[in-house]
Amino acid sequence: MLRVLLVDDDVHVARAIARVLKSRAMVARLADSVATASAALIADRFDMVICDLALGGDSGLRVLDGLRQRGDLTPFVLVTGSAATDRLGADGDPRIAAVLLKPFDVSTLDRVLRDVLDAARRGGP
């Protein structure tokens, strides 16, 4: 079973994504802050991180920074409601495997999950 760290301070969004992951035979561990996510990433290994950009007064990019500073190349999916950041994964920040722009539907989430996992299997970003 694939293990996903899901980082979002909006409990409704986190639960909705977690339900989709569970239905795809993935296990989601929820974190609601940069600190909680960072602790989870130090204590455990995951196959993917799905992280909201806006975490209260903090940035999900701090989770990404912590991962990469430790040399951890776990695929990172950034979730955001800001269209201004939708190109981060495409050509702006190579550390980001994909950007999931809110609002999104299940088919979009499925496509992103499939693309990121396929790239990881091939050894890509």
N, C-alpha and C positions, 0 to 999 in steps of 0.2 A: 504494500500500500504506500502510495506517495504521501509524504508529509509536507504540509504547507503552513508557514507562519503567516497569519492574516492579521495585519495591523491597521486598525481603524477605530477612531474614538466614537463613531456613530454606531451604536449597538444594533440598530435596525439594518444598516448596510452590512455590517459584519455578519450578522446572523443569516441574512439572505445569501450572501456569498458562501458562507459555511454550508448552508443547505445544498447549494449547487455542488460544491466540492464533495460533500458526503455522497451525493447521488452519483458522482463520478468515481467512487471508490477511493477518495482521498481523505486524509485525516487533517482537519484544520485545528491548529492551536491559535487561540485568539489573544491578541495583545492590544491594549487601548492607548499606549503611549510609547514614546521613544525609549524611555527607561525600561518599561516592561518588555518591549521587543528586544532591546539590547541584551537584557538578562536571559531571555529565552534563547537567543542566538549563541550566547556564550555557553549555556548549559546543554544545548541540544543541537542536533543537525537536522536540516530541512532540505527538501528537494526544490523548494521554491519559496520566495517571499512575495506576498502581495501586500503592498503598503500604500495607504493614503498619503497624499502629499501634505495636507493640512491636518495636523494632529493637535487640536486645541491651539495653544500659542506656539507650537513647535512645528518642525518640518520633518516629514518622512525621509527627506534626503539625508538627515543625520543618521538614520538607521542604515542607509546605504553606505554612507561614509564609514561607519563603524565596521560593517561587514568587510569592505574592501581594504581597510587599514589592517585588518587581521589576515588578509590574504584569502578570505573566503569568497569564492566565485559563484556562490549560490545564485541562480537566476532571480532577478529582481523585477517585479512588475509594479510600476507606479500607477496609482489610481488618483485621478484628479478631476475636479469639476471645472478647471480652468483651461479653456481652449488655447490659451497662450503657451501652455506647456505640452501640448499634444505631440510636438515633434521631438521631444527630448530623447525618446528611445530610437527614433528613426535615424537621426543624424546629429543630435546635439550632445548626448552623453552616452558613450559606448558602454558604460557600466549598467545601463538600464536595458533589460531585455525587451520590454514592451511598455507602452503607456495605454492605460485603459481610461477612456474619457467618459465621465458621468454626464448624463445618465446612460447606462448601457443595458442591454438585454442579455438573456441567457445565451443566445447564439453567439453574441460578440464575446462574452466571457469564455465560452467553449473554444472559439477560434483562437483567442489569445493563449489560453492554457495549452492547446494542442501545438500552436506554433512555438511557444517557449520551450515546451518539453521536447519537441522534435529537434529544435536547435541545440538544446543541452545534450541530447543523445548523440548528435553529430559533432559535439565538441565546440559549438559556436557560442556566441554571447547570450 
